Each structure stands twice: as C-alpha cells, then as structure tokens.
Amino acid sequence: MPNCAWVKLVNRYRSQLLQALTKPIMTKDPNHGRILANRYQLVGLIGQGAMGQVYKAKDMLLGGVIVAVKFISQTLLNQKMRDRFEREATICALLGEKSNHIVRVRDYGVDENDISFYVMEFLEGNSLSEIIREQSLPLPRFLNISRQISLGLQCAHKGIVIEGEQSPIIHRDIKPSNILVVQDASFGELVKILDFGIAKLIQSNSEQTHSFMGTSQELLATLWVMLTKDDIENRRISTRYNQFLFLMSPHPMVLWITALHNRQHGARWLTCYLDLKTAMGQKVIRILGESGNYRILFFALTEPQRCANVMTATIASTQRKLLLDWANASHAAMPSTQPQLSKRILKQELEKLKPKIVMKLEAVHTDYPTDISG
C-alpha cells in the first residue's frame, strides 16, 4: 500500500509539478540590455531573417529615443557582404533625407565582435502584407498607399551622388512585406519603403554598376474596367484577346483592343485610345511594348471603390515590336489638330475586324482561361 502522507503530498503539489514540467525553457537573449557603441541600449529582438537581426534600442545619448538597430547575420561575415551591408546603410541614409517614404538610417558601425550594424528610425505599424491579408483595400486607400510608394521609388530612381556622380537606385525587392504603413500626425497613413538590401546602384560606367543586398521597378500598364457584378462574374473564365491598331495620319493614334470571350456570353469589347503625341500616350505604349503584358482591373458599378477581379493579358512579340516602332515614328511626327478624326477612323477599322476576331475566338476552346494576342 502506498504511504498515505506521500500520496497527499503529491496531490497537493500536482498542479505545480505539472506546470514546472510543461513550462518551456526560456533562453535569455545575450544582447538584451547590451550597450552598443557606448550609446545604444538593446531592448529586445523585433525581427530577423536570412540577412540579419533587428533590435529595438534606446539612444542613450539622445535621452533614450527609441531606434532600431540592424545587425548583419554572422553567417555573412565576409568582406563582400560587409561592403554590401554598408552600402545599404549609405543608400537608406541618403535617400531617407530626400523622401519621407524611405526608412531613415542614422548611424553605421562595427561592434566589438567585428559585426556590422546600422541604426535606423524605429517605426511602429503594419506591413502591407499584413493589411491586405486581413482585408481588401478600398480604392481611395489603395490609391493613397500606391501614390506614396511611387513617390519613394521616384526619389530612389532620381538617385544619390556617389563619387561625384548622380546614380539612380533600383530597389529590386518591392513587395507588400517590404512596405510599412504607420500612423503619422501630418500624413495620416504614412508609407515607408524598407529593405534596400538587394538594390542596384546604376552608374554611367557599366563596369561600376553595383548590386547589393535587400526594386527593379516593374512598370505595368493597367486597363480599368467598370461592369455590372454579373458581367464580371460571367467573364471570369474567358479567352483574353488583344490587338493594337495604329494610324499615323492625320494624327498619330493607337487603338488598344481587348476582348473577353466565352461561348455562353459572347464577346465583351474593351477599347482604349492612346494619343502618341502626348507624354502619357508615349509612356503607356512603350511600357506595353517593353513589358509584353498588362493587367485588366475589374470594378463593379455598385462598388466602384473595390477591385473585384484582376486578369493578365500577354502581348505577342510581333505586336510588342510594332508598339515600339510606332512610338518612335510618332515621336518625330509633326503635331496635328485632328486626333478625333483618327479615333473615328480607327473605330471604323475595328468594326470591320470584329467578325474576323469573333470567328477566331469561337474556334478556341474556352472551358479554361486562354490568352491570345493578335
């Protein structure tokens, strides 16, 4: 028989024993409370990745102002990666002075263990990836965030002065997780671009072009379409067709044709005119020719603030070459006062082409989305 006193003792402390046995073993971060460079007191780890760790810290020289300190990963301790890390800090420091939409770097150094670090502003907010995971963005908020991202990238593309030369910066890793949205007294929602770790510095001498850790800005043309909810739903599985018609005279003009077709609902024609004597027309036509694709954004008439669906259309290589040729030819053409006449002529040409295009589309099996470029 078991000793009754022993059983009572075990029962009495059972919960404490179970708690002690199941409690996870916590390992203390050796950096917690550490004073870095006789100035920055590390408070706690707030992020880490393949390139390194980021700590929240207090700037003791400035009365405990909160900052963020990024350390290069110890697995990357070679001279090449150190140089890249230092270049990232330099770029953010210079760009941050020019734009409110790029994270600001305040200091750079090497600690007693020969590990590189830099100090940047501490930002409390949510990444864009977290925001869009929880909810879709209303159109006004989407445009506000996009505008601020564009302003930051525009600043980077204008460049910084390196060795006496203005050198554009290409980020090369723009994605929602590298966009931080914070609340600001002046801006409301302030958008910051993070992580220039794999950015590219472009100098006029191609031999001096540097790639380093952490956007190649991909310019994409978009076609915005407003339809009824039912029509958008009916077009989700469709053959996407695109073709471009060009007229040099009386006024350089391109008719950008997109058709969505399925057997049940027939063809939906989406058209857009591009005036090649305007800066916008030239820009869009060159983006289409160089990128070779575009996005179709669908908005419901009853909910115009939300994008209901997105499709991608691919442009054939022959069409892409023509677009660039037309852009170059139109750039040198004499100005005209008859753009509307060119639009009417192109519209007539489309009406003549429609039966042939529909015949081609009806010959395609459309149980699955298909992409065709004329």
N, C-alpha and C positions, 0 to 999 in steps of 0.2 A: 504494500500500500504506500502511496506517495506521502511524504511528510506534509501535513495539512498547513503548517506555517509557511512552508516553501511555496505551496500552491497559491496561498493567499497573497504572498509577496509578488509572485509572477503576475497574478491577475491585477494586482494593484498598479503595477508599473507597465502593464502590457502596452497601453497606448503610447507611453513614452519610448518603450523599446522599439515598437514598430516605426514610430516617427524617426528615430535615430537611424534605424537600418535602411529606411527608404529615402531618407533625405539625400539629395545629390551632393557629391563632393565638389565644393567650390574652390577653384584655384584663383588666387589673388593675382591680378594683373600687375606685373612688376613696374609698369610705367605709371600706375595710379599714384598721384601726388608728387611725381618726379618733377624737378625743376630743370627745364631745358634752357641752355644758353644763359643761365643766370637771370632768366626773365619770364619764361612761360611755364606755369604750373599745370601739368596734365591732370585733367579731372576724370576723364573716362573715355573709353573707346566708343565711337559713334558710327564707324563704318570701316569695312575692309574689303579688299578684292585682290586680284592677282597682282596688281601693280603696287599695293601697299596698304597702309592703315591710316585712318583719320581719327584724331583725338580732339575732344573738346578741351579747351585750356583757358587759363586766365593769364592775361598780360599784366604781370605784377608791376611792371614799370609804369603802366598807364592806369594804375588803380584797380586792377582786376577786371578790365574789359574782357569780355568773352570773345575768343577767337577759335579757329580750327587749325590744327596742325596736321599736315600730311607727311608721313614718312615713306620713303621708298622701301619696297619689300626687300628683306635680307637675301632673298633668292636671286635678286637682280643686282647684286653688288659687284658690278664690273664697270670699267671706265666709260664704256659706250652708253650704258643705261644711266649712269650718273649724269653724263652730259645731256642726255635726253630729258632727264628729270629737271635739271637746272634750266634747260631751255623752256620747258613747260611753265616753270615758275616765272621766268622772264616774260614770256608772252602774256600770261594772265596779268602780271603786274602792269605791263604797258597798255594792254587793251582795257583793263579794268579802270584805268584813269580816263579813258576816252568814252566808255559806254557804261551806263547803269545796268546793262543787261548781260554783263560778263562778270563772273565771280572775281573779286579783287584780291590780289596777293600782296601782302605787306612786308614779308621778310623771307630770307632764304639762309640756310646754314648747314653745317655738318656737325653732328654731336660727338661726344667723347668716344663713341664706338665706331666712328667713321661712317655713320649712316646719314644720308642727306635728308633734309626736311625743308618744307616751306610753310609759312604761316599765312592764312587767308581769313577773310571775314567769315564770321560764324552766321549761318543762315538757318532759320527755323521755318520749315514749310513742308510741302508735299511735292514729290516728283510728279511730273506729268503722267508717268505710267501709273502711279497710284490713283491719280484723279480720274483718268479715263477707265480704269478698271472698275471703279465704283459707279460711275455714271457717264452717260454721253454728254458731250458739251453742247449747250445751247449755242446757236450761231453767233450772237454778239460776243460771248466769252471766247469762242473758238477764234474769232477774228482778232480780238484783243491780244490773246496769247500768241497767235501767229505773227501779228504785227511786231510784238516785242522781240520774238525770236529773230525775225527778219532784220530788225534794227541792230541786234547784236552781231549777226552774221555779216551785215553790211559793213559794220565797223571793222570786223576781222578781215574782210576781203579788201578793204582800203589799205590795211596793212600797218606795220610798225617800221621804224627806222632801225635797220641793222647794218652796221659798218658803213654808215652814211648813206644808205640806200633804202628807199621805201619798198618794203617787201610784204606782199599780201599773205594772209594766213588762211589756210583751208582746214577746217576743223576735222573732217573725215569720220566723225562718230556721232553725228546728230541723231538722237533717238529720244523717246519720251523719258527714259530713266536718267538722261543727262540734262534734262530741263527741270529746274526747280521753280516752284511758284510760291512766293512768300507774300505776306500782308505788309503793306507799306503805307505810312501815313499820307504820303504825297501821291503815290501811284495807285493806291488801292491794291490791286493784284500786281505785284512786280515779278517779272520773269527773268531768271538768271540762267545763262548757259554755263554748264560745268564741264570739267574734264577735257582739257586740250592736250591730253596725253599722247594721242597719235596724230596730232595735227601736222600739217605740212607747211613749211615756210618756203615761199617761192621767190627766188631772186633771178634777176635778169640773166645772169650767167648760169646756164642749166647745170654746170658742174658744181655749183654752190647750192643746189636745191637740197634741203634737209628734210627728212621725215623723222618725226619723233612721237613719243608715247601719247595715248588717250583719245571739218566735215567737208569731205569733198561735197560741197553743196550741190545737190542734185536738183536742178531746176526742172519742174514738171508742169506741163500745161494741163489745165483742167477745163472741162466743159460742164457748166452748171445747168441743170435741167429741172424745171418745176412741172410736175404732173399730178394727177389725182393719185390717191393711195392705191386704188385698184389698178391703175395703169402701171404704177411702179412695180406692184406685185406681179402683174401679168408679164412684165419684161425681165424678171429675174433670170429666167432661163431663155436666153435668146442668142441668135447669131449676131455678132457685132461686126458691122461693115463700115469701113471708112474710105474716103476718096477725096481728092483735092482738085478743084478746077481753077485755072489761072487765066487772067485776061490782062494784057499789058496796056492795051489802048481801048477806050480813051483814058482810063485811069488804072494804074496797077492794083489789082484786087484778086484775092483768093477766096473761093467759096469752100469752106471746110464742111464736108458732108459726113455725118454719122447716121447709120440706120440700124435699128434694133428690130430683129425679125424672128418670129416663131410661127409655126403652122397655124396655131389656133387664133392668134390675134393679128397676123399680118405684119406689116412694116410700120415702124414709127420713125419719122424723119426728123433729125436734129441737125440744124444748119447754123453756120456762123460765118460772117464775112470778116475778112482780115484786110484792112487797108494798108498796103505796103508802102505808102508814103507817110505813114505815121510811125513814131518810135515804138508804140505798143504793138502795132501790126508786125513790124520787123522783128521785134523781140520774140513774139509768140511763134512766128513762122520758123525762126531759127531754133528755138527750143524744140519744136516738133521735129525738125529735121535732124537735130543733133541727138536728141534723146531716143527718138524712134517709138515713143508711146505717149499716151496721155490718160488721164483719169476722167471718168464720167461720174459726176456727183448728182444724186437724185434728191430732190426736196419735194415733200408733199405740199399741195396747195393749202391744206388746212393746218399744217405745222411747218411753216417755212423756216423756223429757227433751228430745226434739226435735220441733219443729213440722214436720209432713210436708207440709202444704199450707195455702193461705190462699185464701178466696173473699171477695168483697164482695157484699153484698146491699143493694139500694136500696129505700127505703120511699116509697110513693106519698104525694103531698101531702095527700090527704084523710086518710090514716092518721096522718100527722105532726100534723095539726091536732087530731085526736081524742086522740092521746097527750098533748099539752099540755093540752087541756081536761080530760082525766081526772086529770092530775097536779094541776091547780088545784082541781078539785072534791074530790079525795080529801084534799088538804091541810087542808081545812076540816071534813072529816067527823069524827064522834065515834069515838074508839078502840073496837076490838072485840076480843073474846076468841075469835073463831071463824074465824081465817084458813084452817084446814084444811078447813072446810066450804065456803068459797069456792073453794078449789082443786078439791075434788071436783065441784062444780057446773060449773066451767069445763072440767074434763076430760070430763065428760059431753057438754057442748056441742061440744067438739072431735070426739068420736066421731061425733056426728050430722053434723058438717060434712065429715068426711073423704071420704065418697063423692063429694060435690059437688066438692071440691078436686081429687081424683084425676081426675075426669072432665074438669075444666078443664085439668089438666096433660097428660093423654093427648091432648088436642086440639092441643097445642103441638108443633111440630116441634123435636126436641131433638138434632139432629146437631151443633149448636153451643150453647155455654152461653147460657142465656137467663135474664133476671131479671124476675120478676113479683111485684107486691105487691097483695094482696087488699084 
